[in-house]
Structure formats: structure tokens, C-alpha cells
Amino acid sequence: MTGAGTNSTFVPLAGGPAIILVRPQLAVNIGMCARAMANFGLSDLRLVSPREGWPRTGAYRKGAYAAAAGAVHLLEKARLYDSVEAAIADLSCVFATTARERGQGKPVLAPSQAMARTAAALAQGERHGVLFGPERTGLDNDEVAIADAIVTFPVDPAYASLNLAQAVLLVAYEHHRAARGEGAPYAIPERSPPAKRESIVAFFEFFEDKLEANGFFRPETKRPVMQRNLRNMFHRMQMSEQDVRTFWGAVVRLVEGPRGEPQTKKRIRAPKKKE
């Protein structure tokens, strides 16, 4: 099942740091992590000793694939390892995600800082990875010890527990932002060119004339201020030509009332043939 917003006409992005899930407990969480990775173009998923094994079968497999919501290609390419050491053997830098410093004297970075370093390093051909621990306990101290630095999230310290997929999503987002910028993925299409000043002024004059005819500008002493306020409201909209035509037509209908119903032509039926 693919999620809303997927578009098979685009080629999926690939690359980024390796996402290493250490002893993940739930198949559905592995699927959700794959979905988070696919959202931001990460493609290297590594699994270290999943509790129920991998690849999953039966209901476990179904749950993982459903949670991936179309990112099943990452589940099918996921690599399985027996140890963290084996999973990170080809990487030049590893970050460990944890909510606690663990007393190891390691640099502690926000995801944005870590992923800025990773994006720059990947562009030079290096390989980086991020370790995520089991859902219930997180990484143990020995696993944190083999990392170069700690990545922690600037969350409320009173509730610092993140869902596994949430943590992966935040890291993936920060890498995408660092590597590809943070501009919107698409722009609103310009369906009508900006309105010319003469058409806007003509609309103002027409609109204000109708308001005057219906006693809007009262008391007369406030008329200049009221006119300026109205014009500034429309100017802030940066109206297009279509906007001006639409407002003009709306005012006409309010003043003149409903359009007359168009007369329908009577259908002339051919006489029935006599039997």
C-alpha cells in the first residue's frame, strides 16, 4: 500500500548516511523507519540482530510492508548483520543516537550539526552511519563507545523518549536539508499574470463608487482613511489579473442581484409515425 503523496513518475533519491537499527524489536517499526528514510532520500538500511529475525514472514512481514507505505524497496534491500562492529566496518564515521551523554566524554551534537558534517563528508566520498538502539532500552554503553560522537535531539527533557521511526525521520530530514537545501519541493504555478496598476485602480474606483452609493463611507470625515485601508487590504494580496476580474464580477452580482435565468429552447419532437 503506497501512501498519499507518492509519485511513481519520479526517480527516488538515494544515498545519505547508513541507518543502522540495532536489535529492533518490532517489524512494524522497521517498516516505519524505511518509510521515514524514503521520505528524505536515504537508501542504506542495515539491521543488527532483529529480535524476530529478518526477513520477516507471515503477519510480521505483512505488518512491516504495510508500515513502509510504499518504501518496500528499502526493506527488500536491507542488509542483515550479527554485530554492530560488522554493520559499521565500511564506515569512516559513526554517530550514536541517545538521550543521555553516558559519561563517555564524546562530542554531543544536534542532528542538524551531525548531518551537516555527514553531507559534506559524503560529497567527498566518505561513508557515515547513524546507530539507533532498541525501542525499549536504546543503545548500550559499549555500542555508544564505538561511535565517534553522540547525536541527541533537542526535545523536552521531561519527555525525551522518541519513537524509533521519529528519530530516524529527524535525522533523515536534517541530512536532506544539509545536502539538498530546504527550499520547497515545488512552487505554486502562476495561473494569471500580476494585475496591472491601471486595472487595479479602475477596480478601486468602481468598488468605492458602489460602496458610496450604499452609504458605506460614513461619517464623511473618515472616508479618506477608510479608502486607504480598503486599498491597502487589496494591495497586500498582490492581485493577479484573474483576481481583479473575479472581485469585479462579485461586486457586480452583489449590486445587480442574480443573473436572469437563461431561456431554454423548447425541443420540437418529430411526429410519431403511424403504425
C-alpha positions as a Markdown table, in Angstrom:
| # | Residue | x | y | z |
|---|---|---|---|---|
| 1 | Met | 0.0 | 0.0 | 0.0 |
| 2 | Thr | 1.5 | 3.3 | -1.1 |
| 3 | Gly | 0.8 | 6.5 | 0.9 |
| 4 | Ala | -0.7 | 9.7 | -0.3 |
| 5 | Gly | 1.9 | 11.9 | -1.9 |
| 6 | Thr | 3.8 | 9.2 | -3.6 |
| 7 | Asn | 4.5 | 9.7 | -7.3 |
| 8 | Ser | 6.0 | 6.8 | -9.3 |
| 9 | Thr | 6.9 | 9.1 | -12.2 |
| 10 | Phe | 9.8 | 10.5 | -10.2 |
| 11 | Val | 13.1 | 8.6 | -9.7 |
| 12 | Pro | 13.6 | 8.0 | -5.9 |
| 13 | Leu | 16.6 | 9.8 | -4.3 |
| 14 | Ala | 19.3 | 7.6 | -3.0 |
| 15 | Gly | 22.4 | 7.9 | -0.8 |
| 16 | Gly | 22.9 | 9.6 | 2.5 |
| 17 | Pro | 24.2 | 8.0 | 5.7 |
| 18 | Ala | 23.6 | 4.4 | 6.6 |
| 19 | Ile | 20.7 | 3.9 | 9.0 |
| 20 | Ile | 21.7 | 1.1 | 11.4 |
| 21 | Leu | 18.9 | -0.3 | 13.6 |
| 22 | Val | 20.4 | -2.3 | 16.4 |
| 23 | Arg | 18.3 | -5.2 | 17.7 |
| 24 | Pro | 15.0 | -3.7 | 16.6 |
| 25 | Gln | 12.1 | -5.3 | 18.3 |
| 26 | Leu | 9.0 | -4.7 | 16.1 |
| 27 | Ala | 8.6 | -5.4 | 12.4 |
| 28 | Val | 6.2 | -2.5 | 12.1 |
| 29 | Asn | 8.9 | -0.1 | 13.4 |
| 30 | Ile | 11.3 | -1.4 | 10.8 |
| 31 | Gly | 8.7 | -0.6 | 8.1 |
| 32 | Met | 8.1 | 2.8 | 9.5 |
| 33 | Cys | 11.8 | 3.6 | 9.6 |
| 34 | Ala | 12.0 | 2.6 | 5.9 |
| 35 | Arg | 9.2 | 5.0 | 5.2 |
| 36 | Ala | 11.0 | 7.8 | 7.0 |
| 37 | Met | 14.2 | 7.1 | 5.1 |
| 38 | Ala | 12.4 | 7.1 | 1.7 |
| 39 | Asn | 10.7 | 10.4 | 2.6 |
| 40 | Phe | 14.1 | 12.1 | 2.5 |
| 41 | Gly | 16.1 | 10.0 | 0.0 |
| 42 | Leu | 18.1 | 7.7 | 2.3 |
| 43 | Ser | 18.7 | 4.3 | 0.9 |
| 44 | Asp | 21.1 | 2.3 | 3.1 |
| 45 | Leu | 19.2 | 0.4 | 5.8 |
| 46 | Arg | 21.1 | -2.0 | 8.0 |
| 47 | Leu | 19.7 | -4.3 | 10.6 |
| 48 | Val | 21.7 | -5.8 | 13.5 |
| 49 | Ser | 20.1 | -8.9 | 15.1 |
| 50 | Pro | 16.4 | -8.1 | 14.8 |
| 51 | Arg | 14.6 | -9.8 | 17.6 |
| 52 | Glu | 12.4 | -11.9 | 15.4 |
| 53 | Gly | 14.9 | -12.3 | 12.6 |
| 54 | Trp | 14.9 | -10.9 | 9.1 |
| 55 | Pro | 13.4 | -11.1 | 6.5 |
| 56 | Arg | 10.2 | -11.4 | 8.3 |
| 57 | Thr | 7.5 | -13.8 | 7.2 |
| 58 | Gly | 3.7 | -14.1 | 7.6 |
| 59 | Ala | 2.0 | -11.5 | 9.7 |
| 60 | Tyr | 5.3 | -9.9 | 10.7 |
| 61 | Arg | 6.2 | -9.3 | 7.0 |
| 62 | Lys | 2.8 | -8.0 | 6.2 |
| 63 | Gly | 3.0 | -5.5 | 9.1 |
| 64 | Ala | 6.4 | -4.3 | 8.1 |
| 65 | Tyr | 5.5 | -3.8 | 4.5 |
| 66 | Ala | 2.2 | -2.1 | 5.3 |
| 67 | Ala | 4.0 | 0.3 | 7.7 |
| 68 | Ala | 6.6 | 1.1 | 5.0 |
| 69 | Ala | 3.7 | 2.5 | 2.8 |
| 70 | Gly | 5.4 | 2.0 | -0.5 |
| 71 | Ala | 9.1 | 2.1 | 0.7 |
| 72 | Val | 9.3 | -1.7 | 0.4 |
| 73 | His | 12.4 | -1.4 | -1.8 |
| 74 | Leu | 14.3 | -0.4 | 1.2 |
| 75 | Leu | 13.1 | -3.4 | 3.2 |
| 76 | Glu | 14.0 | -5.7 | 0.4 |
| 77 | Lys | 17.5 | -4.3 | 0.1 |
| 78 | Ala | 18.1 | -4.1 | 3.9 |
| 79 | Arg | 21.3 | -5.8 | 5.0 |
| 80 | Leu | 21.4 | -8.1 | 8.0 |
| 81 | Tyr | 24.4 | -8.2 | 10.4 |
| 82 | Asp | 25.2 | -10.2 | 13.6 |
| 83 | Ser | 27.0 | -7.4 | 15.3 |
| 84 | Val | 27.3 | -3.6 | 15.4 |
| 85 | Glu | 31.0 | -3.9 | 14.5 |
| 86 | Ala | 30.2 | -5.8 | 11.3 |
| 87 | Ala | 27.5 | -3.3 | 10.4 |
| 88 | Ile | 29.8 | -0.3 | 10.6 |
| 89 | Ala | 33.0 | -1.9 | 9.3 |
| 90 | Asp | 33.0 | 0.1 | 6.0 |
| 91 | Leu | 32.1 | 3.4 | 7.6 |
| 92 | Ser | 34.6 | 6.2 | 8.4 |
| 93 | Cys | 32.4 | 8.0 | 10.9 |
| 94 | Val | 29.6 | 6.7 | 13.1 |
| 95 | Phe | 27.1 | 8.6 | 15.3 |
| 96 | Ala | 25.2 | 7.1 | 18.2 |
| 97 | Thr | 21.7 | 8.4 | 19.0 |
| 98 | Thr | 20.9 | 8.6 | 22.7 |
| 99 | Ala | 19.0 | 10.9 | 25.1 |
| 100 | Arg | 21.9 | 10.7 | 27.6 |
| 101 | Glu | 25.6 | 11.6 | 27.4 |
| 102 | Arg | 26.6 | 8.4 | 29.1 |
| 103 | Gly | 29.6 | 9.9 | 30.8 |
| 104 | Gln | 32.0 | 9.0 | 27.9 |
| 105 | Gly | 33.2 | 12.4 | 27.1 |
| 106 | Lys | 32.2 | 12.2 | 23.5 |
| 107 | Pro | 31.1 | 15.2 | 21.4 |
| 108 | Val | 27.4 | 15.8 | 21.7 |
| 109 | Leu | 25.7 | 17.1 | 18.5 |
| 110 | Ala | 22.3 | 18.1 | 17.4 |
| 111 | Pro | 21.0 | 16.2 | 14.3 |
| 112 | Ser | 21.5 | 19.4 | 12.2 |
| 113 | Gln | 25.2 | 19.6 | 13.2 |
| 114 | Ala | 25.9 | 15.9 | 12.7 |
| 115 | Met | 24.1 | 15.8 | 9.3 |
| 116 | Ala | 25.9 | 18.9 | 8.1 |
| 117 | Arg | 29.2 | 17.1 | 8.7 |
| 118 | Thr | 27.9 | 14.0 | 7.0 |
| 119 | Ala | 26.6 | 15.8 | 3.9 |
| 120 | Ala | 30.0 | 17.4 | 3.4 |
| 121 | Ala | 31.8 | 14.2 | 4.0 |
| 122 | Leu | 29.6 | 12.2 | 1.7 |
| 123 | Ala | 30.3 | 14.7 | -1.1 |
| 124 | Gln | 34.0 | 13.9 | -0.7 |
| 125 | Gly | 33.3 | 10.1 | -1.0 |
| 126 | Glu | 33.3 | 9.2 | 2.7 |
| 127 | Arg | 30.7 | 6.9 | 4.3 |
| 128 | His | 28.9 | 7.8 | 7.5 |
| 129 | Gly | 26.3 | 6.0 | 9.6 |
| 130 | Val | 23.9 | 6.6 | 12.4 |
| 131 | Leu | 23.2 | 4.0 | 15.1 |
| 132 | Phe | 19.7 | 3.6 | 16.6 |
| 133 | Gly | 19.1 | 1.3 | 19.6 |
| 134 | Pro | 16.2 | -1.0 | 20.5 |
| 135 | Glu | 12.9 | 0.6 | 21.1 |
| 136 | Arg | 12.7 | -0.2 | 24.9 |
| 137 | Thr | 16.3 | 0.4 | 26.1 |
| 138 | Gly | 18.2 | 2.2 | 23.4 |
| 139 | Leu | 21.9 | 1.5 | 22.7 |
| 140 | Asp | 24.0 | 0.1 | 25.4 |
| 141 | Asn | 27.2 | 1.8 | 26.7 |
| 142 | Asp | 29.5 | -0.5 | 24.6 |
| 143 | Glu | 27.7 | 0.4 | 21.5 |
| 144 | Val | 27.9 | 4.1 | 22.2 |
| 145 | Ala | 31.6 | 3.7 | 22.9 |
| 146 | Ile | 32.4 | 2.6 | 19.3 |
| 147 | Ala | 30.7 | 5.8 | 17.9 |
| 148 | Asp | 32.7 | 8.9 | 17.1 |
| 149 | Ala | 30.0 | 11.2 | 18.6 |
| 150 | Ile | 26.6 | 11.3 | 20.1 |
| 151 | Val | 23.6 | 12.7 | 18.4 |
| 152 | Thr | 20.8 | 13.8 | 20.7 |
| 153 | Phe | 17.5 | 15.6 | 19.9 |
| 154 | Pro | 16.6 | 19.0 | 21.4 |
| 155 | Val | 13.3 | 17.7 | 22.9 |
| 156 | Asp | 11.6 | 18.4 | 26.2 |
| 157 | Pro | 13.9 | 16.9 | 28.9 |
| 158 | Ala | 10.8 | 15.9 | 30.8 |
| 159 | Tyr | 9.8 | 13.6 | 27.9 |
| 160 | Ala | 12.8 | 12.8 | 25.8 |
| 161 | Ser | 11.6 | 9.4 | 24.6 |
| 162 | Leu | 11.2 | 9.3 | 20.8 |
| 163 | Asn | 9.6 | 6.5 | 18.7 |
| 164 | Leu | 12.3 | 4.8 | 16.7 |
| 165 | Ala | 10.9 | 5.9 | 13.4 |
| 166 | Gln | 10.5 | 9.5 | 14.7 |
| 167 | Ala | 14.2 | 9.6 | 15.5 |
| 168 | Val | 15.1 | 8.2 | 12.0 |
| 169 | Leu | 12.8 | 10.8 | 10.4 |
| 170 | Leu | 14.5 | 13.7 | 12.2 |
| 171 | Val | 18.0 | 12.5 | 11.2 |
| 172 | Ala | 16.9 | 11.9 | 7.6 |
| 173 | Tyr | 15.3 | 15.3 | 7.4 |
| 174 | Glu | 18.4 | 17.1 | 8.6 |
| 175 | His | 20.5 | 15.3 | 6.2 |
| 176 | His | 18.2 | 16.1 | 3.3 |
| 177 | Arg | 18.2 | 19.8 | 4.4 |
| 178 | Ala | 22.0 | 19.9 | 4.6 |
| 179 | Ala | 22.6 | 18.1 | 1.4 |
| 180 | Arg | 19.9 | 19.5 | -0.8 |
| 181 | Gly | 18.8 | 22.7 | 0.8 |
| 182 | Glu | 15.5 | 23.5 | 2.5 |
| 183 | Gly | 13.5 | 25.1 | -0.3 |
| 184 | Ala | 10.0 | 23.9 | -1.1 |
| 185 | Pro | 9.9 | 20.9 | -3.5 |
| 186 | Tyr | 7.6 | 22.7 | -5.8 |
| 187 | Ala | 6.2 | 26.2 | -6.5 |
| 188 | Ile | 2.6 | 27.3 | -6.9 |
| 189 | Pro | 2.0 | 27.7 | -10.7 |
| 190 | Glu | 1.3 | 31.2 | -11.8 |
| 191 | Arg | -2.1 | 30.8 | -13.4 |
| 192 | Ser | -2.6 | 34.5 | -14.2 |
| 193 | Pro | -0.1 | 37.4 | -14.5 |
| 194 | Pro | 0.1 | 40.1 | -11.9 |
| 195 | Ala | -2.6 | 42.7 | -12.3 |
| 196 | Lys | -1.5 | 46.0 | -14.0 |
| 197 | Arg | -1.9 | 49.1 | -11.9 |
| 198 | Glu | -4.5 | 50.6 | -14.2 |
| 199 | Ser | -6.8 | 47.6 | -13.8 |
| 200 | Ile | -6.4 | 47.7 | -10.0 |
| 201 | Val | -7.1 | 51.5 | -9.8 |
| 202 | Ala | -10.2 | 51.0 | -12.1 |
| 203 | Phe | -11.5 | 48.3 | -9.8 |
| 204 | Phe | -10.9 | 50.5 | -6.7 |
| 205 | Glu | -12.9 | 53.3 | -8.3 |
| 206 | Phe | -15.7 | 51.0 | -9.3 |
| 207 | Phe | -15.8 | 49.3 | -5.9 |
| 208 | Glu | -15.7 | 52.6 | -3.9 |
| 209 | Asp | -18.4 | 54.1 | -6.1 |
| 210 | Lys | -20.7 | 51.2 | -5.3 |
| 211 | Leu | -19.8 | 51.5 | -1.6 |
| 212 | Glu | -20.5 | 55.2 | -1.6 |
| 213 | Ala | -23.9 | 54.6 | -3.3 |
| 214 | Asn | -24.8 | 52.3 | -0.4 |
| 215 | Gly | -23.7 | 54.6 | 2.4 |
| 216 | Phe | -20.6 | 52.8 | 3.4 |
| 217 | Phe | -18.3 | 55.9 | 3.8 |
| 218 | Arg | -19.9 | 57.4 | 6.9 |
| 219 | Pro | -19.1 | 59.7 | 8.5 |
| 220 | Glu | -17.7 | 61.6 | 5.6 |
| 221 | Thr | -14.7 | 62.7 | 7.6 |
| 222 | Lys | -13.4 | 59.1 | 7.8 |
| 223 | Arg | -13.8 | 58.5 | 4.1 |
| 224 | Pro | -10.0 | 59.0 | 3.2 |
| 225 | Val | -8.9 | 56.6 | 6.0 |
| 226 | Met | -11.5 | 54.0 | 5.0 |
| 227 | Gln | -10.4 | 54.2 | 1.4 |
| 228 | Arg | -6.8 | 53.8 | 2.2 |
| 229 | Asn | -7.5 | 50.8 | 4.5 |
| 230 | Leu | -9.5 | 49.1 | 1.8 |
| 231 | Arg | -6.9 | 49.7 | -0.9 |
| 232 | Asn | -4.1 | 48.5 | 1.4 |
| 233 | Met | -6.0 | 45.3 | 2.0 |
| 234 | Phe | -6.2 | 44.5 | -1.7 |
| 235 | His | -2.6 | 45.6 | -2.3 |
| 236 | Arg | -1.3 | 43.1 | 0.3 |
| 237 | Met | -2.9 | 40.4 | -1.7 |
| 238 | Gln | -0.7 | 41.2 | -4.8 |
| 239 | Met | -3.7 | 40.6 | -7.0 |
| 240 | Ser | -3.4 | 38.9 | -10.4 |
| 241 | Glu | -5.5 | 39.9 | -13.4 |
| 242 | Gln | -7.9 | 37.0 | -12.7 |
| 243 | Asp | -8.2 | 38.2 | -9.1 |
| 244 | Val | -9.3 | 41.6 | -10.3 |
| 245 | Arg | -11.8 | 40.2 | -12.7 |
| 246 | Thr | -13.2 | 37.9 | -10.1 |
| 247 | Phe | -13.7 | 40.7 | -7.5 |
| 248 | Trp | -15.2 | 42.9 | -10.1 |
| 249 | Gly | -17.7 | 40.3 | -11.1 |
| 250 | Ala | -18.6 | 39.5 | -7.5 |
| 251 | Val | -19.3 | 43.2 | -6.8 |
| 252 | Val | -21.5 | 43.4 | -9.9 |
| 253 | Arg | -23.6 | 40.5 | -8.8 |
| 254 | Leu | -24.0 | 41.9 | -5.3 |
| 255 | Val | -25.2 | 45.2 | -6.7 |
| 256 | Glu | -27.3 | 44.0 | -9.6 |
| 257 | Gly | -28.6 | 40.8 | -8.0 |
| 258 | Pro | -28.8 | 37.3 | -9.5 |
| 259 | Arg | -28.5 | 36.9 | -13.2 |
| 260 | Gly | -31.7 | 36.2 | -15.1 |
| 261 | Glu | -32.3 | 32.6 | -15.8 |
| 262 | Pro | -31.4 | 31.8 | -19.5 |
| 263 | Gln | -34.4 | 30.9 | -21.5 |
| 264 | Thr | -34.4 | 27.3 | -22.6 |
| 265 | Lys | -35.5 | 26.5 | -26.1 |
| 266 | Lys | -38.4 | 24.1 | -26.4 |
| 267 | Arg | -37.5 | 20.9 | -28.1 |
| 268 | Ile | -39.5 | 20.1 | -31.1 |
| 269 | Arg | -40.2 | 16.5 | -31.4 |
| 270 | Ala | -40.8 | 14.7 | -34.7 |
| 271 | Pro | -44.3 | 13.4 | -35.1 |
| 272 | Lys | -44.7 | 9.7 | -34.3 |
| 273 | Lys | -45.1 | 7.5 | -37.3 |
| 274 | Lys | -48.5 | 5.9 | -37.7 |
| 275 | Glu | -48.5 | 2.2 | -37.5 |
